[in-house]
Amino acid sequence: MKTNISFILLFFLMACGEKAADTSTETTAESNTTATEQSIPVIFDTDANNEIDDQHALAYLFFNQATFDIKGVTVNATDNGGDISGHYAEAKRVMELCDVADEIPLFVGANADFEDIRTNLAAADFDGHAAVNFIIETAREARDEKLVLIPVGKLTNIALALAKAPDIKDKVRIVWLGSNYPKPGEYNQDNDIPSLNYILEQAVDFEIVSVRYAKASGSDAVRTTPAQMEREMPQAGVVVEPVAGRHGGQFTTFGDYSISLFNNVELHGNPPSRALFDVVAVAILKQPDWGEQRILPAPIMDIAKNEWQDRPDQERQITLWENFDTEAIVADFFAVVRAGGK
């Protein structure tokens, strides 16, 4: 009788253990599913051949795929870096160096500006149609959260998508790296002010990640020096087949290409350094605590006067990002790229 009781007790304990193990497995699976579902769906819109911050923002995004569900990359052309083909080629180069060229789609966007293209949107082959149509189609896909558009150049592709498909306004969140608000003048903004003003008048979630040249409150303050790059970036990322660099040479890691980019760009400040501007737009999506948010009535740019006009009675509101945690963002950038997404 004692033997039977012991056997029954042992069987009971084993059954409970198996059930607990099964429950643990289910919990882990549920946790992994939740993590995937919580990744942020994004499209990155870039003038990649403009200078060097776009390339670093792209690499930071590609190596952060635990955080971001990257639907695709679109390109536009601003004043520096040549026509749209140069920007496409540079974005493709970075994608190859990060080993994502075969898994993330890349689309040609607008070469001209918003007002030059807008009247031709009914044509099948309007300037930028591949990128604009991709933005629209992706925004219309069923999902629980909004698609985040991260334009880090002019806003042409984004404004064209909203103009062609007004129904996507409540399906997207725009996080734009641009403007010196409340001061005038900033490269991304000045390349297509009408596209900015169009978006400011639309009922769409719009956030500005401020630039503010030479000011501690903007993304211009998030900087790195050549010494930092030489220390942190050699061989950083994943190893790929050799890729030809923009300034010549062959590169097998993004980190080595990054150093080449820094060696071929003008430095500013004391000590001489370069801002990582566009990286900040990705960083504050990953960790909102790395910047401060301020809600304000949507202003408008007076093109004739080249100045911002505040509109305190405007019901439409936008979000302004400022005062970034430079140390945390730069440290995370280096750590993520060195890890290569692992």
Sine and cosine of phi, psi and omega as CSV:
sin_phi,cos_phi,sin_psi,cos_psi,sin_omega,cos_omega
0.00,0.00,-0.67,0.74,0.04,-1.00
-0.89,0.47,-0.62,0.78,-0.01,-1.00
-0.89,0.45,-0.67,0.74,0.00,-1.00
-0.90,0.43,-0.68,0.74,0.01,-1.00
-0.89,0.46,-0.69,0.72,-0.01,-1.00
-0.89,0.46,-0.65,0.76,-0.01,-1.00
-0.90,0.43,-0.68,0.73,0.02,-1.00
-0.89,0.46,-0.67,0.74,0.00,-1.00
-0.90,0.45,-0.69,0.72,0.00,-1.00
-0.88,0.47,-0.69,0.73,0.01,-1.00
-0.88,0.48,-0.67,0.75,0.01,-1.00
-0.88,0.48,-0.71,0.71,-0.01,-1.00
-0.90,0.43,-0.65,0.76,0.02,-1.00
-0.90,0.43,-0.65,0.76,0.01,-1.00
-0.90,0.44,-0.67,0.74,0.03,-1.00
-0.89,0.45,-0.63,0.77,0.00,-1.00
-0.90,0.44,-0.68,0.73,0.02,-1.00
-0.90,0.44,-0.64,0.77,0.02,-1.00
-0.91,0.42,-0.64,0.76,0.02,-1.00
-0.90,0.44,-0.65,0.76,0.01,-1.00
-0.89,0.45,-0.68,0.73,0.02,-1.00
-0.88,0.48,-0.68,0.73,0.00,-1.00
-0.88,0.47,-0.64,0.76,0.02,-1.00
-0.88,0.48,-0.67,0.74,0.01,-1.00
-0.90,0.44,-0.68,0.73,0.01,-1.00
-0.89,0.45,-0.65,0.76,0.00,-1.00
-0.89,0.45,-0.68,0.73,0.02,-1.00
-0.89,0.46,-0.68,0.73,0.00,-1.00
-0.89,0.46,-0.69,0.73,0.02,-1.00
-0.89,0.46,-0.64,0.77,0.01,-1.00
-0.89,0.45,-0.69,0.72,0.01,-1.00
-0.91,0.42,-0.64,0.77,0.03,-1.00
-0.89,0.46,-0.69,0.73,0.00,-1.00
-0.88,0.47,-0.67,0.74,0.00,-1.00
-0.87,0.49,-0.65,0.76,0.01,-1.00
-0.91,0.41,-0.70,0.72,-0.02,-1.00
-0.90,0.44,-0.45,0.89,-0.05,-1.00
-1.00,0.04,-0.10,0.99,0.05,-1.00
-0.90,0.43,0.57,-0.82,-0.16,-0.99
-1.00,0.04,0.87,-0.49,0.02,-1.00
-0.96,0.27,0.82,-0.57,-0.09,-1.00
-0.67,-0.74,0.46,-0.89,0.29,-0.96
-0.85,-0.53,0.77,-0.64,-0.03,-1.00
-0.98,-0.22,0.84,-0.54,-0.07,-1.00
-0.93,-0.37,0.89,-0.46,-0.24,-0.97
-0.67,-0.74,0.55,-0.84,0.24,-0.97
-0.98,-0.19,0.95,0.32,-0.28,-0.96
-0.86,0.50,-0.45,0.89,-0.07,-1.00
-1.00,-0.06,0.16,0.99,-0.06,-1.00
-0.92,0.39,-0.86,0.51,0.06,-1.00
-0.59,-0.81,-0.89,-0.45,-0.04,-1.00
-0.74,-0.67,-0.13,0.99,-0.03,-1.00
-0.97,0.25,-0.54,0.84,0.02,-1.00
-0.86,0.52,-0.70,0.71,-0.04,-1.00
-0.88,0.48,-0.65,0.76,-0.02,-1.00
-0.95,0.32,-0.57,0.82,0.06,-1.00
-0.92,0.39,-0.64,0.77,0.05,-1.00
-0.88,0.48,-0.75,0.66,0.00,-1.00
-0.88,0.48,-0.67,0.74,0.01,-1.00
-0.88,0.48,-0.65,0.76,0.04,-1.00
-0.92,0.39,-0.74,0.67,-0.05,-1.00
-0.88,0.47,-0.58,0.81,-0.02,-1.00
-1.00,0.03,0.13,0.99,0.04,-1.00
-0.90,-0.44,0.59,0.81,-0.10,-0.99
-0.96,0.29,-0.13,0.99,0.17,-0.99
-0.95,0.31,-0.40,0.92,-0.01,-1.00
-0.99,-0.15,-0.58,0.81,-0.13,-0.99
-0.89,-0.45,0.70,-0.72,0.15,-0.99
-0.99,-0.13,1.00,-0.10,-0.16,-0.99
-0.99,0.12,0.95,-0.32,-0.03,-1.00
-0.98,0.21,-0.51,0.86,-0.01,-1.00
0.14,-0.99,0.12,-0.99,0.05,-1.00
-0.83,-0.56,0.70,-0.71,0.08,-1.00
-0.85,-0.52,0.48,-0.88,-0.02,-1.00
-0.84,-0.54,0.45,-0.90,0.12,-0.99
-0.71,-0.71,0.19,-0.98,-0.02,-1.00
-0.91,-0.42,0.83,-0.55,0.14,-0.99
-0.95,-0.32,-0.06,-1.00,-0.18,-0.98
-0.87,0.50,-0.60,0.80,0.01,-1.00
-1.00,-0.02,0.50,-0.86,0.12,-0.99
1.00,-0.08,0.12,0.99,0.06,-1.00
0.99,0.14,-0.21,-0.98,-0.04,-1.00
-0.98,0.20,-0.14,-0.99,-0.15,-0.99
-0.88,0.47,-0.47,0.88,-0.03,-1.00
-0.91,0.42,-0.59,0.81,0.03,-1.00
-0.92,0.39,-0.62,0.78,0.00,-1.00
-0.94,0.33,-0.62,0.79,0.05,-1.00
-0.90,0.44,-0.71,0.71,-0.04,-1.00
-0.89,0.46,-0.63,0.78,-0.02,-1.00
-0.94,0.33,-0.65,0.76,0.06,-1.00
-0.89,0.46,-0.68,0.74,0.02,-1.00
-0.89,0.46,-0.63,0.77,0.01,-1.00
-0.87,0.50,-0.71,0.70,0.01,-1.00
-0.92,0.40,-0.63,0.78,0.03,-1.00
-0.89,0.46,-0.64,0.77,0.05,-1.00
-0.91,0.41,-0.66,0.75,0.00,-1.00
-0.93,0.36,-0.40,0.92,0.04,-1.00
-0.99,-0.15,0.07,1.00,0.07,-1.00
0.87,0.49,0.66,0.75,0.04,-1.00
-0.82,-0.57,0.07,1.00,-0.10,-1.00
-0.88,0.48,-0.46,0.89,-0.02,-1.00
-1.00,0.00,-0.11,0.99,-0.07,-1.00
-0.87,-0.48,-0.33,0.94,0.00,-1.00
-0.89,-0.46,0.83,-0.56,-0.04,-1.00
-0.96,0.27,0.50,-0.87,-0.01,-1.00
-0.80,-0.60,0.75,-0.66,-0.10,-1.00
-0.80,-0.60,0.63,-0.78,0.08,-1.00
-0.97,0.26,0.76,-0.65,0.02,-1.00
-0.92,-0.38,-0.44,-0.90,-0.15,-0.99
-0.94,0.33,0.73,-0.68,0.13,-0.99
-1.00,-0.03,-0.65,0.76,0.01,-1.00
-1.00,-0.03,-0.24,-0.97,-0.08,-1.00
-0.96,-0.27,0.17,-0.99,-0.12,-0.99
-0.80,0.60,-0.80,0.59,-0.09,-1.00
-0.93,0.38,-0.45,0.89,0.02,-1.00
-0.96,0.28,-0.45,0.89,-0.10,-0.99
-0.98,-0.19,-0.53,0.85,-0.18,-0.98
-0.80,0.60,-0.64,0.77,-0.05,-1.00
-0.96,0.30,-0.12,0.99,-0.05,-1.00
-0.93,-0.37,0.25,0.97,-0.09,-1.00
-0.90,0.43,-0.35,0.94,0.01,-1.00
-0.96,0.27,-0.33,0.94,0.00,-1.00
-0.96,0.27,0.56,-0.83,-0.04,-1.00
-0.93,0.36,-0.50,0.87,-0.11,-0.99
-0.92,-0.38,0.54,0.84,0.00,-1.00
-0.86,0.51,0.43,-0.90,-0.02,-1.00
-0.84,0.55,0.87,-0.49,0.01,-1.00
1.00,-0.02,0.15,0.99,-0.14,-0.99
-0.86,0.52,-0.59,0.81,-0.05,-1.00
-0.89,0.46,-0.74,0.67,-0.01,-1.00
-0.94,0.35,-0.70,0.71,-0.05,-1.00
-0.89,0.45,-0.71,0.70,0.01,-1.00
-0.91,0.42,-0.59,0.81,0.05,-1.00
-0.90,0.44,-0.68,0.73,0.03,-1.00
-0.86,0.51,-0.71,0.70,-0.03,-1.00
-0.90,0.43,-0.76,0.65,-0.04,-1.00
-0.88,0.47,-0.65,0.76,-0.01,-1.00
-0.94,0.34,-0.63,0.78,0.03,-1.00
-0.89,0.45,-0.54,0.84,-0.05,-1.00
-0.98,0.19,-0.19,0.98,0.03,-1.00
-0.90,0.43,0.58,-0.81,-0.02,-1.00
-0.94,0.33,0.78,-0.62,0.09,-1.00
-0.35,-0.94,0.33,-0.94,-0.04,-1.00
-0.98,0.21,-0.49,0.87,-0.04,-1.00
-0.91,-0.41,0.20,-0.98,0.00,-1.00
-0.97,0.24,0.53,-0.85,0.15,-0.99
-0.96,0.28,0.78,-0.63,0.00,-1.00
-1.00,-0.09,0.85,-0.53,0.09,-1.00
-0.99,-0.13,0.79,-0.61,-0.03,-1.00
-0.89,-0.45,0.99,0.15,0.08,-1.00
-0.99,0.16,0.76,-0.64,0.00,-1.00
-0.84,-0.55,0.36,0.93,0.12,-0.99
-0.71,-0.71,-0.61,-0.79,0.09,-1.00
-0.94,0.34,0.30,-0.95,-0.12,-0.99
-0.99,-0.10,0.28,0.96,-0.13,-0.99
-0.84,0.54,-0.80,0.60,-0.04,-1.00
-0.85,0.52,-0.63,0.77,-0.05,-1.00
-0.93,0.36,-0.72,0.69,-0.01,-1.00
-0.90,0.44,-0.63,0.77,0.03,-1.00
-0.89,0.45,-0.64,0.77,0.02,-1.00
-0.89,0.45,-0.67,0.74,0.01,-1.00
-0.92,0.38,-0.61,0.79,0.00,-1.00
-0.94,0.35,-0.62,0.78,-0.01,-1.00
-0.97,0.23,-0.55,0.84,-0.08,-1.00
-0.72,-0.69,0.97,0.22,-0.02,-1.00
-0.84,0.54,-0.37,0.93,-0.04,-1.00
-0.92,0.39,-0.26,0.97,-0.03,-1.00
-1.00,0.04,-0.04,1.00,-0.08,-1.00
-0.85,0.53,-0.58,0.81,-0.01,-1.00
-1.00,-0.03,0.15,0.99,-0.02,-1.00
-0.93,-0.37,-0.07,1.00,-0.07,-1.00
-0.78,-0.63,0.42,-0.91,0.12,-0.99
-0.81,-0.58,0.83,-0.56,-0.06,-1.00
-0.97,-0.23,0.84,-0.54,0.04,-1.00
-0.87,-0.49,0.98,-0.19,-0.17,-0.99
-0.97,-0.25,0.77,-0.64,0.14,-0.99
-1.00,0.04,0.96,-0.29,-0.03,-1.00
0.06,-1.00,0.30,-0.95,0.12,-0.99
0.99,0.16,0.49,-0.87,0.13,-0.99
-0.97,-0.25,0.34,0.94,-0.09,-1.00
-0.66,0.75,0.74,-0.67,0.15,0.99
-1.00,-0.02,0.15,0.99,0.04,-1.00
-1.00,0.00,0.42,-0.91,0.02,-1.00
-0.99,0.16,0.09,-1.00,0.15,-0.99
0.98,0.20,0.89,-0.46,0.13,-0.99
-0.09,-1.00,0.65,-0.76,-0.18,-0.98
-0.83,0.55,-0.82,0.57,-0.04,-1.00
-0.87,0.50,-0.69,0.73,0.00,-1.00
-0.89,0.45,-0.76,0.65,-0.12,-0.99
-0.94,0.33,-0.29,0.96,0.03,-1.00
-0.96,0.29,-0.33,0.94,0.06,-1.00
-0.25,-0.97,0.96,0.28,-0.02,-1.00
-0.88,0.47,-0.65,0.76,0.02,-1.00
-0.84,0.54,-0.56,0.83,0.04,-1.00
-0.92,0.40,-0.61,0.79,0.07,-1.00
-0.90,0.44,-0.75,0.66,-0.02,-1.00
-0.89,0.46,-0.59,0.81,0.03,-1.00
-0.88,0.47,-0.72,0.70,-0.02,-1.00
-0.92,0.40,-0.60,0.80,0.01,-1.00
-0.89,0.45,-0.35,0.94,0.00,-1.00
-0.99,-0.10,-0.04,1.00,-0.05,-1.00
-0.99,-0.14,0.47,-0.88,0.05,-1.00
-0.99,0.12,0.96,0.28,-0.04,-1.00
-0.64,-0.77,0.56,-0.83,0.05,-1.00
-0.90,0.44,0.87,-0.49,-0.08,-1.00
-0.71,-0.70,0.81,-0.58,-0.02,-1.00
-0.80,-0.59,0.71,-0.70,0.01,-1.00
-0.95,-0.31,0.85,-0.53,0.11,-0.99
-1.00,-0.08,0.97,-0.25,-0.20,-0.98
-0.92,0.40,0.50,-0.87,0.03,-1.00
-0.99,-0.15,-0.89,0.45,0.08,-1.00
0.80,0.61,0.97,0.24,-0.01,-1.00
-0.78,0.63,0.75,-0.66,0.09,-1.00
0.90,0.44,0.29,0.96,0.03,-1.00
-0.92,-0.40,0.63,-0.78,-0.02,-1.00
-0.93,0.37,-0.30,0.95,-0.10,-1.00
-1.00,0.05,-0.12,0.99,-0.06,-1.00
-0.93,-0.37,0.04,-1.00,0.00,-1.00
-0.93,0.37,-0.25,0.97,0.10,-1.00
-0.87,0.49,-0.39,0.92,-0.02,-1.00
-0.98,0.19,-0.21,0.98,-0.01,-1.00
-1.00,0.03,1.00,-0.06,-0.22,-0.98
-0.81,-0.59,0.36,-0.93,0.12,-0.99
-0.71,-0.70,0.42,-0.91,0.00,-1.00
-0.96,-0.29,0.33,-0.94,0.08,-1.00
-0.84,0.54,-0.59,0.81,0.01,-1.00
-0.89,0.46,-0.67,0.74,0.05,-1.00
-0.88,0.47,-0.69,0.72,-0.02,-1.00
-0.89,0.45,-0.67,0.74,0.00,-1.00
-0.91,0.42,-0.49,0.87,-0.01,-1.00
-0.99,0.15,-0.63,0.77,-0.18,-0.98
-0.99,-0.12,-0.48,0.88,-0.26,-0.97
-0.99,-0.16,-0.30,0.95,-0.02,-1.00
-0.80,0.60,0.80,-0.59,0.04,-1.00
0.90,0.44,0.20,0.98,-0.02,-1.00
-0.94,0.34,0.61,-0.79,-0.01,-1.00
0.98,-0.22,-0.44,-0.90,0.01,-1.00
-0.97,-0.23,0.40,-0.92,0.02,-1.00
-1.00,-0.04,0.79,-0.61,-0.04,-1.00
-0.78,-0.63,0.06,-1.00,0.12,-0.99
-0.90,0.43,0.52,-0.85,-0.07,-1.00
-0.81,0.59,0.70,-0.72,0.02,-1.00
-0.84,-0.54,0.72,-0.69,0.00,-1.00
-0.95,0.31,0.74,-0.68,-0.02,-1.00
-0.99,0.11,0.26,-0.96,0.01,-1.00
-0.89,0.45,-0.56,0.83,-0.03,-1.00
-0.96,-0.28,0.39,0.92,-0.03,-1.00
1.00,-0.09,0.09,-1.00,0.00,-1.00
0.99,0.11,0.21,-0.98,0.02,-1.00
-0.86,-0.52,0.68,-0.74,-0.10,-0.99
-0.75,-0.67,0.63,-0.78,0.02,-1.00
-0.92,-0.40,-0.06,1.00,0.11,-0.99
-0.66,-0.75,0.48,-0.88,0.06,-1.00
-0.90,0.44,-0.60,0.80,-0.03,-1.00
-0.83,0.55,-0.69,0.72,0.02,-1.00
-0.93,0.37,-0.60,0.80,0.06,-1.00
-0.91,0.41,-0.60,0.80,0.04,-1.00
-0.84,0.54,-0.70,0.71,0.01,-1.00
-0.89,0.46,-0.64,0.77,0.05,-1.00
-0.88,0.48,-0.67,0.74,0.03,-1.00
-0.87,0.49,-0.70,0.72,0.02,-1.00
-0.91,0.42,-0.54,0.84,0.00,-1.00
-0.96,0.27,-0.17,0.99,-0.05,-1.00
-0.84,-0.54,0.48,0.88,0.00,-1.00
-0.73,-0.69,0.47,-0.88,0.04,-1.00
-0.96,0.28,0.71,-0.70,0.00,-1.00
-0.98,-0.17,0.38,-0.92,-0.04,-1.00
-0.71,-0.71,0.40,-0.92,0.16,-0.99
1.00,0.04,-0.06,-1.00,-0.01,-1.00
-0.69,-0.72,0.95,-0.31,0.07,1.00
-0.96,0.29,0.38,-0.93,0.01,-1.00
-0.82,0.57,0.76,-0.65,-0.09,-1.00
-0.41,-0.91,-0.01,-1.00,0.02,-1.00
-0.64,-0.76,0.67,-0.74,0.02,-1.00
-0.97,0.26,0.57,-0.82,0.06,-1.00
-0.99,-0.11,0.27,0.96,-0.02,-1.00
0.02,1.00,-0.96,0.26,-0.19,-0.98
-0.90,0.44,-0.45,0.89,0.05,-1.00
-0.85,0.53,-0.55,0.84,-0.07,-1.00
-0.90,0.44,-0.61,0.79,0.00,-1.00
-0.88,0.47,-0.60,0.80,0.06,-1.00
-0.96,0.28,-0.66,0.75,-0.08,-1.00
-0.89,0.46,-0.66,0.75,-0.06,-1.00
-0.96,0.26,-0.33,0.94,0.15,-0.99
-0.96,0.26,-0.62,0.78,0.04,-1.00
-0.93,0.38,-0.70,0.71,-0.04,-1.00
-0.64,-0.77,1.00,-0.04,-0.06,-1.00
-0.85,0.53,-0.39,0.92,0.01,-1.00
-0.93,0.37,-0.17,0.99,0.01,-1.00
-0.99,0.13,0.12,0.99,0.09,-1.00
-0.46,-0.89,0.25,-0.97,0.06,-1.00
-0.96,-0.29,0.67,-0.75,-0.01,-1.00
-0.95,-0.30,0.63,-0.77,0.07,-1.00
-0.71,-0.70,0.78,-0.63,0.02,-1.00
-1.00,-0.05,0.73,-0.68,0.01,-1.00
-0.56,-0.83,0.45,-0.90,0.09,-1.00
-0.86,0.51,0.66,-0.75,-0.10,-0.99
-0.87,0.49,0.87,-0.50,0.09,-1.00
-0.99,0.16,-0.09,-1.00,0.06,-1.00
-0.58,-0.82,0.49,-0.87,0.05,-1.00
-1.00,-0.03,0.85,-0.53,0.11,-0.99
-0.99,0.12,0.97,-0.25,-0.10,-1.00
-0.92,0.40,-0.65,0.76,-0.03,-1.00
-0.89,0.45,-0.65,0.76,-0.03,-1.00
-1.00,-0.04,-0.17,0.99,-0.06,-1.00
0.80,0.61,0.80,0.60,0.03,-1.00
-0.48,-0.88,0.43,-0.90,0.07,-1.00
-0.97,0.25,0.64,-0.77,0.10,-0.99
-0.91,-0.42,0.92,-0.39,0.08,-1.00
-0.96,0.29,0.55,-0.84,0.00,-1.00
-0.75,-0.66,0.98,0.18,-0.12,-0.99
-0.87,0.48,-0.38,0.93,-0.01,-1.00
-1.00,-0.02,0.01,1.00,-0.01,-1.00
-0.93,0.36,0.81,-0.59,0.02,-1.00
-0.95,0.32,-0.58,0.82,0.01,-1.00
-0.92,0.40,0.74,-0.67,-0.02,-1.00
-0.87,-0.49,0.47,-0.88,0.08,-1.00
-0.78,-0.62,0.17,-0.99,0.03,-1.00
-0.94,-0.34,0.72,-0.69,0.07,-1.00
-0.92,-0.38,0.79,-0.61,0.05,-1.00
-0.98,-0.20,0.70,-0.71,-0.02,-1.00
-0.40,-0.92,0.08,-1.00,0.07,-1.00
0.80,0.60,0.94,0.35,-0.10,-0.99
-1.00,0.03,0.48,-0.88,0.03,-1.00
-0.99,0.11,1.00,0.06,-0.09,-1.00
-0.83,0.56,-0.74,0.67,-0.07,-1.00
-0.87,0.50,-0.71,0.71,-0.03,-1.00
-0.92,0.38,-0.67,0.75,-0.04,-1.00
-0.92,0.39,-0.73,0.68,-0.01,-1.00
-0.90,0.43,-0.67,0.74,0.01,-1.00
-0.89,0.46,-0.67,0.74,-0.01,-1.00
-0.93,0.36,-0.62,0.79,0.05,-1.00
-0.84,0.54,-0.78,0.63,-0.01,-1.00
-0.88,0.47,-0.70,0.72,-0.05,-1.00
-0.89,0.45,-0.68,0.73,-0.05,-1.00
-0.92,0.38,-0.70,0.72,-0.03,-1.00
-0.93,0.36,-0.64,0.77,0.04,-1.00
-0.88,0.48,-0.62,0.79,-0.02,-1.00
-0.96,0.29,-0.37,0.93,0.03,-1.00
0.90,0.43,0.51,0.86,0.04,-1.00
1.00,0.08,0.03,1.00,-0.02,-1.00
-0.99,0.11,0.00,0.00,0.00,0.00
